[in-house]
């Protein structure tokens, strides 16, 4: 039997949905220690996923893409991550199942190869790199001459994007607020890409400049104030601005409340609705979490937690 614990992730924003310079996508993200997906798997005559996970179809399809009729697998889900809230649960679930099948049957595939077989990472490489190494990650997107469209990962069969920067995330708190609603996905997500892209080049350049000259140095120098300013700026331009514009008003209210009560920066992960904030003092983090909880409790409900960055990736254990 094998146990795999896989981290979730924050996707801070896509970089280039203009493609005039020949590449598309690209993004920055943070691997999270919690929430996480944890499975226990063993060989079986059939493909089975137990414990009622809402991610079971993705897991079965991913395992099947690796095994290709060579055997079966029985997966017990001990812990999972909400789907369609911006935490990358689909990629992590698929990689957990694919890796379990790979290890149980003695197959020699890399994480990237497993992701390609499972059809993950076609727009963002953050989740795949997070599973592999964890940390703060920036990927370089894809050649537009090959991908030829603006589309989410669910509609792209491209391989995971190459990682151009990876660094341990500093020892800062991440306050996570998840409203009790679903973010855009499937056809709705594809329609948004079609409607909003290409993004004006000037906005893409602003996003690129912010990540290269503010966010990356802030991570390397552990400068939380500069990192917070970069996060705040990313919410106001590029594709992220358009993602936020279609959200429930509670998303903007959460970000404003978290900053008002001491967060260095606050943003929305991926297509949301998950909102995150950064703090380096636990008492401050607890106050921010409390205020975010009040916003949710007075409105549509949801969950708030304090977590940290994950700098090691998935944990794979034989049991």
DRENLUM-29476 format. One record per residue: residue in three letters; x negated, y negated, z negated of N, C-alpha, C, CB in turn. Coordinates in steps of 0.02 Angstrom, whole numbers, padded with zeros to 5 digits, always signed. Each point is the difference from the previous one (the first is absolute). Glycine has a CB too. Example, Ala and Ser with C-alpha at 12.3 -4.5 7.8 and 13.67 -1.06 7.14 Angstrom:
% DRENLUM-29476
ala-00660+00284-00390+00045-00059+00000-00045-00060+00000+00095+00059-00062ser-00077-00112+00098-00042-00059-00003+00039-00055-00037-00059+00032+00108
This chain:
% DRENLUM-29476
unk-00042+00060+00000+00042-00060+00000-00044-00062+00000+00092+00062-00061unk-00064-00116+00086-00037-00062+00005+00045-00058-00022-00072+00047+00094unk+00043-00094-00131+00036-00060-00020-00032-00061+00033+00033+00053-00111unk+00007-00096+00140-00025-00061+00032+00038-00060-00029-00030+00063+00106unk-00008-00112-00129+00028-00063-00024-00022-00055+00047+00001+00040-00121unk+00047-00073+00152-00015-00049+00051+00024-00069-00021+00008+00089+00088unk-00049-00141-00080+00020-00068-00021+00047-00033+00050-00109-00011-00059unk+00149-00035+00035+00039-00043+00045-00044-00059+00021+00110+00034-00056unk-00081-00081+00092-00040-00057+00023+00042-00062+00009-00078+00078+00056unk+00046-00136-00062+00029-00064+00021-00027-00016+00069+00011-00041-00121unk+00033+00022+00166-00023-00026+00065+00009-00075-00002+00030+00108+00063unk-00086-00144-00065+00003-00073-00010+00022-00038+00062-00090+00013-00083unk+00079+00017+00142+00023-00033+00061-00035+00026+00062+00024-00101-00068unk+00012+00101+00124-00030+00015+00065-00036-00062+00025+00090+00085+00026unk-00146-00075+00007-00042-00056+00020+00019-00028+00068-00092+00050-00067unk+00093-00008+00119+00007-00025+00068+00058+00033+00037-00123-00022+00002unk+00178-00012+00002+00056+00023+00041+00010-00050+00057+00054+00058-00099unk-00111-00080+00126-00001-00042+00060-00033+00038+00058-00005-00104-00072unk-00052+00135+00058-00035+00045+00046-00036-00035+00058+00084+00084-00030unk-00087-00151+00029-00033-00036+00055-00074+00018+00006+00081-00093-00015unk-00113+00111-00041-00071+00016+00000-00014+00075+00010-00018-00098-00074unk+00071+00135+00090-00011+00070+00019+00012+00052-00054-00080-00044+00078unk+00093+00022-00140+00017+00047-00053+00066-00020-00032-00122+00023-00021unk+00153+00025-00012+00065-00011-00031+00000+00034-00069+00058-00008+00114unk-00014-00016-00157+00007+00027-00068-00057-00026-00044+00058+00103+00044unk-00094-00059-00077-00049-00020-00050+00037-00020-00064-00081-00038+00089unk+00049+00047-00145+00033-00017-00062-00044+00006-00060+00104+00036+00050unk-00080-00061-00107-00035+00004-00063+00046+00032-00051-00070-00102+00027unk+00041+00141-00073+00042+00033-00050-00039+00020-00062+00071+00040+00092unk-00034-00022-00143-00028+00021-00065+00030+00068-00018-00016-00121-00038unk-00027+00169+00023+00022+00065-00023+00019-00004-00074-00073+00058+00085unk+00131-00030-00104+00025-00005-00068-00008+00065-00038+00082-00085+00039unk-00101+00079-00102-00007+00058-00043+00069+00031-00015-00105-00049-00050unk+00156+00006+00045+00068+00022-00015+00048-00051+00030-00037+00059-00108unk+00094-00037+00134+00027+00068+00003-00040+00045+00047+00113-00047-00026unk-00103+00112+00019-00037+00048+00039+00045+00058+00020-00106-00033-00059unk+00081+00073+00106+00032+00062+00019-00043+00057-00026+00054-00051+00104unk-00022+00099-00137-00037+00059-00025+00037+00063+00020-00047-00067-00098unk+00012+00112+00132+00030+00063+00020-00042+00058-00023+00051-00056+00100unk-00019+00114-00108-00035+00063-00009+00023+00045+00057-00007-00012-00128unk-00041+00044+00162+00016+00040+00059-00034+00068-00003+00014-00105+00067unk+00019+00153-00035-00028+00067+00006+00023+00031+00066-00002+00014-00126unk-00033+00038+00147+00019+00034+00061+00069+00032-00007-00121+00022+00024unk+00156-00018+00032+00067+00029+00001+00013+00027+00070+00041-00079-00090unk+00012+00118+00097+00019+00025+00066+00039-00052+00040+00002+00116-00046unk+00024-00166+00011+00040-00051+00032-00026-00070-00020+00100+00078+00001unk-00071-00130+00031-00015-00069-00019+00054-00024-00048-00058-00022+00112unk+00039+00008-00174+00048-00020-00050-00026-00059-00040+00042+00118-00008unk+00004-00164-00008-00015-00056-00045+00053-00002-00054-00058-00066+00093unk+00038+00071-00156+00047+00005-00055+00000-00064-00043-00016+00125+00000unk+00064-00128-00044+00010-00053-00049+00033-00062+00030-00099+00043-00060unk+00134-00034+00116+00044-00051+00025-00033-00064+00024+00081+00046-00076unk-00144-00043+00096-00033-00061+00024+00034-00027+00062-00108+00041-00048unk+00120-00106+00049+00027-00033+00059-00050-00001+00058+00072-00070-00074unk-00133+00091+00060-00053+00002+00050-00011+00070+00028-00054-00097-00057unk+00099+00144+00043-00013+00070+00016-00006+00012+00075+00062+00031-00102unk-00023-00067+00144-00004+00011+00072-00068-00021+00027+00123-00017+00009unk-00149-00040-00034-00067-00022+00021-00053+00051-00021+00037-00120-00008unk-00030+00147-00051-00048+00049-00024+00002+00064+00042+00011-00047-00115unk+00049+00072+00129+00006+00061+00039-00027-00010+00071+00101+00032-00068unk-00086-00088+00098-00024-00014+00068-00076-00005+00001+00108-00058+00026unk-00137+00025-00077-00072-00008-00003-00035+00067-00009+00015-00115-00047unk+00010+00156+00001-00030+00066-00011+00005+00042+00063+00029-00007-00122unk+00028+00004+00155+00011+00040+00061-00047-00023+00055+00119+00017-00032unk-00133-00082+00036-00045-00025+00052-00071+00025-00009+00071-00101+00009unk-00090+00119-00071-00066+00026-00014-00002+00076+00008-00019-00095-00080unk+00070+00129+00054+00000+00073+00000+00015+00029+00069+00035-00003-00119unk+00009-00027+00156+00017+00021+00068+00015+00075+00004-00072-00092+00044unk+00113+00115-00091+00020+00070+00001-00048+00048-00032+00060-00028+00101unk-00114+00003-00131-00050+00045-00030+00021+00024-00069-00088-00059+00065unk+00142+00034-00091+00022+00020-00066+00049-00051-00027-00108+00059-00021unk+00127-00051-00042+00046-00047-00031-00030-00030-00063+00095+00065+00046unk-00056-00109-00077-00024-00034-00060+00061-00018-00044-00102-00046+00061unk+00094+00053-00125+00052-00020-00048-00027-00058-00040+00047+00118-00006unk-00012-00175+00009-00022-00061-00033+00050-00018-00056-00056-00041+00107unk+00030+00030-00167+00040-00025-00055-00020-00072-00012+00009+00116-00053unk+00038-00161+00056-00013-00072-00010+00006-00016-00075+00042-00028+00118unk-00098+00009-00149+00001-00017-00071+00014-00074-00012-00080+00093-00020unk+00060-00133+00068+00011-00073-00005+00000-00029+00070-00055-00005-00115unk+00099-00044+00127+00000-00030+00066+00008-00075-00004+00048+00105+00047unk-00048-00137+00011+00004-00073+00007+00063-00016+00040-00127-00013-00006unk+00162-00039-00014+00059-00021+00037-00016-00013+00073+00047-00049-00105unk-00003+00068+00149-00010-00013+00071+00031-00066+00021-00002+00123+00021unk-00026-00152+00033+00025-00062+00030+00003-00059-00049+00066+00071+00077unk-00117-00075-00121-00005-00058-00044-00065-00037+00010+00072+00058-00082unk-00116-00033+00127-00062-00035+00015-00062+00029-00033+00068-00099+00013unk-00064+00161-00038-00057+00030-00035-00034+00056+00038+00057-00030-00105unk-00036+00043+00167-00034+00048+00042+00013+00073-00018-00085-00085+00015unk+00144+00100-00041+00013+00068-00024-00001+00052+00057+00068-00049-00091unk-00046+00030+00150+00003+00048+00055-00069+00027+00019+00101-00058+00041unk-00149+00013-00035-00068+00022+00017-00030+00043-00054-00015-00104+00067unk+00024+00084-00130-00029+00039-00054+00032+00069-00006-00025-00107-00061unk+00091+00111+00069+00034+00064-00003-00024+00046+00055+00100-00055-00050unk-00106+00028+00111-00022+00040+00057-00072+00024-00011+00077-00064+00075unk-00121+00020-00099-00070+00019-00010-00007+00051-00056-00035-00113+00042unk+00075+00107-00095-00002+00049-00053+00016+00070+00027+00033-00088-00083unk+00022+00092+00121+00021+00064+00026-00050+00028+00051+00118-00034-00018unk-00143-00010+00061-00048+00022+00051-00065+00023-00032+00050-00080+00082unk-00074+00043-00132-00062+00019-00034+00009+00066-00039-00032-00122-00008unk+00089+00130-00023+00013+00063-00036-00002+00059+00047+00071-00063-00083unk-00038+00057+00141-00001+00054+00049-00071+00013+00024+00116-00030+00035unk-00153-00023-00023-00069+00005+00023-00043+00039-00050+00013-00109+00062unk-00010+00090-00125-00042+00032-00052+00022+00072-00014-00018-00113-00050unk+00083+00125+00047+00024+00067-00016-00019+00051+00053+00094-00051-00062unk-00098+00029+00124-00016+00046+00054-00072-00006+00025+00120-00005+00033unk-00161-00032-00070-00071-00004+00017-00014-00034+00067-00015+00101-00065unk+00057-00149+00083-00010-00037+00063-00045-00060-00012+00113+00038+00042unk-00150-00057+00009-00049-00054-00008+00020-00060+00042-00090+00085-00022unk+00135-00125-00005+00020-00061+00032-00016-00059-00045+00092+00060+00062unk-00110-00117-00032-00011-00061-00039+00068-00032-00016-00113-00018+00055unk+00112-00030-00100+00062-00035-00017+00029-00035+00061-00042-00016-00117unk-00001-00015+00157+00023-00034+00061+00031+00049+00049-00089-00086-00016unk+00059+00145+00023+00028+00050+00045+00068+00024-00025-00115+00036+00032unk+00121-00027-00097+00065+00019-00029+00052-00054+00013-00059+00068-00088unk+00039-00131+00080+00047-00055+00011+00024-00001+00073-00058-00066-00091unk+00012+00078+00138+00019+00002+00070+00050+00057+00014-00111-00049+00031unk+00097+00108-00059+00045+00056+00010+00069-00013-00030-00098+00077-00001unk+00099-00112-00055+00063-00015-00034+00034-00062+00028-00046+00053-00102unk+00013-00088+00149+00030-00059+00030+00002-00061-00045+00066+00076+00069unk-00116-00084-00112-00002-00057-00046-00058-00047+00018+00050+00072-00091unk-00042-00136+00073-00054-00049+00010-00002-00032+00068-00062+00064-00081unk+00117-00060+00120-00001-00027+00067+00001-00075+00005+00057+00101+00032unk-00040-00136-00086-00005-00073-00002-00050-00021-00053+00120-00010+00039unk-00113+00035-00099-00046-00018-00055-00044+00059-00019+00084-00083-00042unk-00148+00069+00029-00045+00051-00025-00009-00002-00075-00058-00006+00108unk+00096-00037-00142-00011-00010-00072+00018+00063-00040+00024-00123+00015unk+00034+00153-00001+00021+00058-00038-00046+00059+00008+00116-00039+00012unk-00140+00051+00049-00046+00055+00013-00067-00011-00035+00055+00020+00111unk-00082-00080-00106-00063-00016-00034+00009+00001-00076-00035-00068+00099unk+00094+00047-00122+00014+00002-00072-00001+00071-00026+00067-00104+00011unk-00037+00151+00025+00000+00070-00019-00072+00026-00002+00114+00016+00051unk-00154-00038-00003-00068+00026+00006-00048-00029-00051+00022+00016+00121unk-00020-00083-00131-00051-00033-00041+00028-00047-00053-00074+00010+00096unk+00136-00034-00089+00026-00050-00045-00032-00067+00010+00022+00089-00082unk-00007-00136+00037-00031-00066+00001+00039-00053+00039-00106+00059-00009unk+00073-00116+00019+00026-00054+00043-00025+00013+00070+00003-00085-00097unk+00042+00085+00146-00016+00023+00067+00023-00050+00052+00009+00119-00039unk-00051-00130+00090+00020-00038+00059-00012+00044+00061-00028-00112-00055unk+00079+00119+00098-00010+00040+00060+00004-00044+00062+00048+00100-00057unk-00075-00074+00113-00009-00040+00061+00054+00009+00052-00120+00008-00022unk+00173+00027+00006+00054+00007+00048-00019+00045+00060+00039-00112-00035unk-00004+00101+00091-00008+00043+00059-00012-00041+00063+00074+00085-00055unk-00103-00054+00105-00008-00032+00065+00070-00008+00032-00117+00049+00014unk+00133-00109+00005+00067-00012+00028+00007+00032+00069+00007-00107-00064unk-00063+00115+00099+00002+00033+00065+00022+00073-00006-00091-00077+00039unk+00083+00105-00099+00021+00069-00011+00069+00004-00033-00120+00032-00011unk+00131-00072-00041+00064+00003-00034+00056-00032+00041-00061-00002-00109unk+00047-00057+00138+00044-00032+00048+00068-00023-00027-00056+00068+00083unk+00062-00072-00149+00063-00024-00027-00010-00025-00071+00063+00081+00072unk-00015-00121-00095+00003-00021-00070+00050+00047-00034-00029-00123+00026unk+00006+00165-00070+00045+00050-00029-00025+00025-00067+00032+00034+00115unk+00014-00013-00158-00019+00027-00065-00029+00070+00006+00089-00069-00053unk-00118+00094-00001-00032+00065+00001+00048+00055+00020-00078-00039-00088unk+00141+00034+00068+00049+00052+00015+00011+00009+00075+00054-00025-00109unk-00070-00027+00148+00012+00003+00073-00065+00002+00039+00106-00062-00017unk-00162+00072-00017-00065+00000+00033-00035+00067-00009-00009-00124-00018unk-00022+00148+00070-00037+00063-00004-00075-00013+00005+00098+00061+00052unk-00119-00121-00067-00071-00015+00000-00035+00030-00060+00025-00106+00061unk-00089+00120-00057-00037+00024-00058-00007-00055-00052-00063+00081+00072unk+00049-00064-00135-00008-00052-00051-00055-00050+00020+00037+00081-00088unk-00025-00144+00073-00047-00053+00019-00066+00007-00038+00097-00076+00024unk-00153+00056+00007-00064+00004-00035-00004-00050-00057-00053+00037+00107unk+00020-00017-00161-00009-00043-00058-00063-00043+00011+00056+00084-00076unk-00049-00150+00069-00058-00044+00009-00025-00029-00066+00043-00027+00113unk-00004+00035-00166-00023-00022-00066+00035+00041-00053-00021-00117+00042unk-00019+00141-00091+00028+00035-00057-00041-00017-00061+00043+00095+00073unk-00010-00113-00128-00035-00020-00061+00043+00020-00060-00060-00097+00059unk+00028+00115-00113+00039+00014-00061+00042-00062-00018-00089+00080-00041unk+00152-00068+00023+00042-00054-00023-00019-00017-00072+00095+00035+00077unk-00102-00098-00094-00021-00019-00068+00048+00024-00054-00055-00099+00049unk+00033+00094-00110+00037+00024-00058+00054-00051-00020-00101+00065-00040unk+00147-00077+00087+00055-00047-00010+00066+00038-00006-00064-00090+00063unk+00110+00062-00100+00067+00028-00003+00038-00017+00064+00000-00009-00125unk+00041+00056+00146+00047-00011+00055+00070+00010-00028-00085+00038+00090unk+00124-00091-00091+00069+00005-00025+00045+00014+00060-00023-00079-00098unk+00059+00134+00095+00040+00023+00056+00074-00004-00018-00093+00076+00038unk+00131-00111+00004+00073-00007-00010+00035+00028+00062-00015-00102-00075unk+00059+00151+00064+00033+00034+00056+00076-00009-00005-00095+00084+00007unk+00123-00131+00030+00073-00009-00001+00036+00063+00024-00015-00122+00019unk+00076+00133-00042+00038+00060+00016+00035-00008+00068+00016+00023-00123unk-00056-00033+00173+00023-00004+00070-00053+00033+00043+00067-00107-00021unk-00050+00121+00083-00047+00031+00047-00027-00053+00048+00060+00110-00010unk-00124-00102+00028-00029-00043+00050+00017+00024+00070-00093-00028-00079unk+00075-00011+00129+00014+00019+00069-00038+00063+00018+00018-00121+00031unk+00014+00165+00008-00032+00062+00022+00034+00025+00063-00033+00028-00119unk-00001+00019+00152+00026+00033+00060+00020-00051+00053+00041+00095-00071unk+00020-00091+00098+00021-00042+00056-00001-00074-00019+00070+00094+00043unk-00050-00110-00103+00000-00070-00023-00070-00029+00002+00100+00023-00072unk-00149+00017+00048-00069-00022+00000-00025-00012+00071-00020+00063-00107unk+00035-00017+00152-00022-00008+00070+00031-00062+00032-00012+00125+00008unk+00076-00139-00025+00033-00059+00028-00034-00064-00023+00107+00064+00003unk-00131-00065-00064-00033-00059-00027-00066-00012+00038+00052+00019-00114unk-00090+00034+00125-00062-00008+00039+00016-00026+00070-00053+00094-00065unk+00104-00066+00096+00018-00021+00068+00022-00073+00002+00033+00118+00025unk+00004-00138-00075+00029-00068-00001-00052-00054-00017+00109+00050-00033unk-00155-00034-00013-00045-00051-00027-00068-00004+00035+00057+00018-00108unk-00076+00033+00145-00067+00001+00030+00003-00018+00074-00035+00087-00083unk-00018-00118+00108-00064-00014-00033+00003-00060-00047-00057+00049+00099unk+00019-00046-00152-00008-00055-00048-00046-00052+00032+00018+00078-00100unk-00004-00143+00091-00044-00052+00028-00073+00010-00021+00097-00079+00000unk-00143+00070+00047-00070+00012-00013-00027-00042-00058-00014+00028+00121unk+00037-00089-00128-00025-00043-00054+00015+00031-00068+00017-00100+00074unk+00041+00132-00081+00017+00032-00064-00043+00061-00012+00117-00042+00011unk-00130+00080+00042-00044+00059-00006-00070-00023-00021+00066+00061+00088unk-00089-00115-00060-00066-00026-00019-00002-00023-00072-00018-00035+00118unk+00073+00006-00142+00004-00021-00070-00003+00060-00047+00067-00100+00034unk-00031+00154-00016-00003+00061-00040-00069+00029-00001+00120+00022+00027unk-00151-00019+00032-00068+00028+00006-00050-00039-00042+00028+00041+00115unk-00023-00107-00111-00045-00043-00038+00009+00010-00075+00002-00084+00094unk+00060+00089-00116+00014+00010-00071-00029+00065-00026+00105-00067+00013unk-00097+00121+00025-00026+00065-00022-00076+00001+00002+00104+00055+00043unk-00134-00081+00011-00073+00003+00008-00037-00047-00047+00018+00032+00117unk+00006-00093-00123-00038-00051-00036+00025-00016-00070-00025-00047+00111unk+00079+00079-00131+00025-00013-00068+00013+00066-00037+00052-00107+00040unk-00013+00151-00010+00020+00061-00036-00058+00049-00010+00115-00015+00048unk-00152+00030+00005-00056+00047-00006-00054-00026-00048+00023+00040+00117unk-00045-00103-00110-00050-00025-00048+00027+00001-00072-00048-00071+00090unk+00112+00057-00099+00030+00000-00067-00004+00069-00031+00076-00093+00033unk-00064+00145+00006-00006+00069-00025-00073+00014-00019+00098+00036+00072unk-00144-00054-00029-00070+00015-00012-00027-00038-00061-00015+00020+00122unk+00038-00080-00132-00023-00042-00056+00045+00003-00061-00052-00074+00084unk+00104+00115-00081+00049+00007-00055+00028-00067-00020-00061+00102-00040unk+00079-00142+00090+00027-00067-00011+00076+00004+00007-00106-00056+00044unk+00141+00065-00100+00072+00012+00003+00038-00063+00023-00013+00085-00090unk-00013-00144+00074+00035-00061+00021+00000-00006+00076-00032-00056-00108unk-00026+00068+00139-00004-00003+00073+00042+00055+00033-00115-00049-00010unk+00114+00108-00021+00040+00055+00027+00075-00018-00004-00089+00084-00034unk+00110-00112-00022+00069-00020-00007+00021-00052+00051-00009+00025-00121unk-00035-00074+00134+00016-00051+00051+00008+00032+00069-00063-00086-00067unk+00020+00135+00081+00004+00035+00065+00066+00038+00006-00125+00010+00003unk+00144+00025-00056+00064+00037+00000+00058-00049+00012-00049+00087-00079unk+00049-00142+00043+00054-00048+00007+00004-00028+00071-00013-00030-00121unk-00045+00016+00150+00000-00028+00068+00027+00050+00051-00097-00072-00031unk+00081+00137+00022+00022+00050+00048+00076+00005+00004-00105+00063-00022unk+00140-00084-00032+00073+00004+00001+00031-00054+00044-00004+00048-00116unk-00035-00097+00137+00027-00059+00033-00014-00003+00075-00014-00058-00107unk-00017+00110+00135-00019-00003+00070-00001+00070+00031-00067-00104-00022unk+00061+00107+00088-00006+00064+00034+00062+00044-00007-00121-00007-00020unk+00110+00072+00028+00056+00047-00002+00030+00005-00070-00053+00065+00093unk+00011-00074-00144+00026+00004-00069+00054-00052-00013-00112+00043-00037unk+00102-00103+00062+00051-00052-00008+00067+00023+00029-00089-00089+00005unk+00087+00123+00050+00061+00024+00033+00030+00060-00037-00045-00041+00110unk+00002+00083-00140+00025+00055-00040+00039-00026-00061-00097+00071+00039unk+00069-00122-00071+00032-00028-00059+00065-00035+00017-00113-00014-00052unk+00116-00017+00111+00060-00039+00019+00063+00043+00005-00076-00077+00061unk+00068+00141-00049+00059+00043+00008+00019+00036-00065-00031+00015+00120unk-00005-00029-00175+00013+00034-00063+00057-00030-00039-00120+00030-00003unk+00142+00008-00046+00047-00026-00050-00034-00059-00036+00054+00115-00015unk-00016-00166-00005-00029-00057-00036-00038+00020-00063+00092-00069+00045unk-00078+00129-00072-00033+00021-00062-00075+00008+00010+00106+00056-00035unk-00127-00041+00097-00072+00009+00013-00037-00065-00011+00026+00091+00082unk-00003-00145-00052-00032-00065-00009+00006-00023-00072+00025-00029+00119unk+00032+00043-00151+00009-00020-00070-00050+00036-00044+00122-00020+00021unk-00134+00084-00008-00050+00037-00040-00069-00030+00008+00069+00103+00013unk-00089-00117+00049-00067-00029+00012-00007-00067-00036-00006+00059+00111unk+00056-00101-00104-00003-00066-00032-00003+00007-00076+00064-00049+00096unk-00024+00094-00124+00001+00010-00073-00067+00026-00026+00123+00022+00007unk-00152+00024+00029-00064+00029-00022-00056-00052+00001+00037+00112+00043unk-00038-00153+00008-00051-00053+00002+00013-00052-00054-00014+00019+00125unk+00077-00037-00133+00018-00050-00051-00021+00022-00070+00097-00034+00072unk-00098+00099-00084-00016+00025-00068-00070+00029-00005+00121+00023-00015unk-00165-00044+00061-00071+00013-00011-00036+00045+00048+00029-00017-00112unk+00006+00045+00163-00035+00041+00049-00046-00043+00043+00096+00081+00001unk-00155-00054+00014-00046-00036+00044+00025-00001+00072-00095+00031-00075unk+00132+00021+00093+00028+00004+00067+00055+00051-00001-00109-00034+00053unk+00157+00027-00006+00055+00048+00006+00019+00007+00073+00042-00030-00116unk-00022+00091+00134+00019+00012+00069+00046+00059+00007-00107-00048+00035unk+00128+00061+00026+00043+00057+00015-00042+00052+00038+00104-00073+00003unk-00096+00136-00022-00037+00054+00033+00038+00025+00061-00050+00031-00110unk+00015-00027+00166+00027+00028+00062+00067-00034+00016-00058+00110-00022unk+00110-00070+00040+00066-00027+00014+00042-00008-00063-00006+00053+00112unk-00026-00044-00171+00036-00010-00062+00048+00057-00015-00010-00121+00017unk+00049+00109-00071+00006-00061-00039-00049-00006-00058+00119+00000+00031unk-00166+00048-00037-00046-00002-00057-00040-00064+00000-00008+00125+00002unk+00005-00157-00061-00037-00062-00010-00055+00014-00050+00101-00072+00025unk-00160+00044-00014-00057+00011-00044-00029-00067-00022-00026+00109+00056unk-00006-00109-00114-00035-00059-00025-00065+00023-00032+00109-00063-00019unk-00157+00017+00015-00067+00015-00025-00015-00040-00062-00039+00026+00116unk+00011+00007-00167-00020-00033-00062-00060+00036-00030+00120-00038-00021unk-00163+00003-00015-00057+00033-00032+00004-00003-00076-00069-00030+00100unk+00128+00014-00127+00009+00000-00073+00064+00039-00016-00059-00112-00012unk+00052+00164-00030+00057+00044-00013+00059-00037-00032-00081+00094-00012unk+00068-00140-00034+00056-00037-00030+00037-00040+00053-00062-00006-00110unk+00025-00023+00156+00029-00037+00055+00040+00047+00045-00094-00084-00005unk+00066+00142+00019+00033+00049+00043+00066+00023-00031-00111+00038+00043unk+00111-00028-00107+00061+00022-00034+00054-00054+00003-00068+00072-00076unk+00048-00135+00070+00048-00055+00005+00029-00003+00071-00063-00065-00090unk+00020+00072+00140+00023-00001+00070+00048+00057+00013-00108-00053+00035unk+00091+00112-00060+00043+00058+00009+00068-00010-00033-00102+00074+00005unk+00102-00104-00064+00063-00012-00036+00044-00048+00040-00059+00019-00110unk+00030-00073+00135+00039-00049+00038+00026+00029+00065-00068-00092-00050unk+00026+00134+00084+00023+00032+00061+00058+00047-00015-00115-00008+00049unk+00111+00044-00105+00054+00044-00021+00065-00038-00012-00084+00075-00050unk+00079-00134+00023+00060-00040-00012+00033-00020+00066-00050-00043-00107unk+00008+00025+00156+00028-00017+00066+00038+00059+00029-00095-00081+00020unk+00066+00140-00024+00033+00059+00027+00063+00018-00039-00111+00041+00039unk+00107-00044-00105+00057+00019-00041+00059-00047+00008-00079+00049-00081unk+00065-00112+00098+00053-00049+00009+00030+00003+00071-00056-00073-00085unk+00024+00113+00128+00022+00005+00069+00016+00071+00021-00068-00099+00025unk+00026+00127+00018+00016+00065+00031-00032+00059-00035+00011-00060+00107unk-00049+00047-00161-00033+00055-00035-00064+00021+00033+00110+00038-00038unk-00147+00005+00004-00063+00023+00027-00049+00020-00055+00018-00073+00098unk-00079+00084-00079-00051+00023-00047-00061-00046+00002+00040+00118+00014unk-00072-00124-00072-00061-00040-00006-00052+00042-00037+00065-00109-00001unk-00127+00107+00024-00054+00036-00033-00065-00038+00008+00058+00110+00020unk-00105-00095-00064-00068-00027+00006-00046+00057+00019+00023-00091-00086unk-00059+00082+00141-00044+00052+00024-00069-00029+00016+00098+00063+00046unk-00142-00022-00018-00067-00021+00018-00018+00026+00069-00034-00001-00122unk-00021-00022+00149-00024+00026+00063-00030+00070-00010-00022-00117+00040unk+00027+00157+00012-00031+00067+00001-00061-00004+00046+00112+00059-00022unk-00171-00041-00004-00061-00006+00039-00031+00067+00018-00019-00108-00057unk+00058+00161+00053-00027+00066+00016+00040+00039+00050-00046+00001-00113unk+00109-00019+00126+00041+00036+00047+00036+00058-00032-00076-00033+00089unk+00099+00080-00048+00037+00057-00025-00044+00047-00040+00076-00009+00098unk-00046+00042-00147-00034+00051-00041+00027+00069+00019-00017-00083-00096unk-00028+00128+00114+00019+00067+00023-00031+00050-00048+00007-00036+00122unk+00037+00078-00153-00023+00048-00050+00026+00070+00016-00004-00092-00086unk-00039+00141+00077+00022+00070+00003+00023+00020-00070-00080+00027+00095unk+00138+00005-00100+00027+00018-00066+00019+00074-00002+00042-00118-00015
